[in-house]
Amino acid sequence: MAPVEIPWTRIDMDLYEVARDGYIVGYVEVVGSVFVALGGTRYDRAVEVAQHLTFHAAVDAVLRRSA
């Protein structure tokens, strides 16, 4: 069985980096009880693509945007 890639890495208290095939494709920022999905390779230029109530849904939104 092939290993499953975990597409996110915690980079700050409320910020996660999302990658696909080793390349950064976006971020998930925790804002209160909402997970904000941000698309883009640089955090300072990333664009909000969705807001979700679960972390995994926000990561999926970032990954879908990058596909």
N, C-alpha and C positions, 0 to 999 in steps of 0.2 A: 504494500500500500504506500502510495506517495505521500510525503509529508504535506500538511496543509499550511499554506502561508497565512500568517496573521497579518492583515493589511494595515494595522495601526500601531503607533508607538506614542507613548505619553511623553511630551516634551516640556510640559509645564503643569502647574497645579490643575488648571482647567482647560488644557489645550492638548489635542492629539493630532499627530501627523498621519495622514492616510497615504499609502503607497500601493502601486500596482506594478508588478514585475520589476521591483527595485527602484522605481521612479516616483517621486512625490506627486500626487495628483490633487491633494486638497487637505483640509483640516476639519476637525470637529471641535467646536468650542462649547464648553458647558456654561450656560448662563441661567443661573437659578435651577429650575427643574426642566429646562429646555436644552436640547442639544442642537446647535446651529451647524449645519453642513456648509462648508466653504469650499468652493472649487478653485484650484489654481496652484501653481508650483511654489509660489512665494506667499507667505502669510500676509505680508503688508500689501499685497495686491489681490488677494483671494476675494472672490465674490460669493455672497450668500446664495445658495441654491435651494435650501429647504430648512425647515425647522421640524424637529420630531420630539416625541416624548420618550423615546428609547435611544440609547447610544448606538446599538447595532443598526437601527433604521437610518440614522444619520450617516453612519459609515457606508451603508449600502447606497444612499443617495449620492455621496461623493464618488463612489466607484462607478455607479451607473452613468453619471455625468462624464466621466473620463473615458468611457467605452467608445 
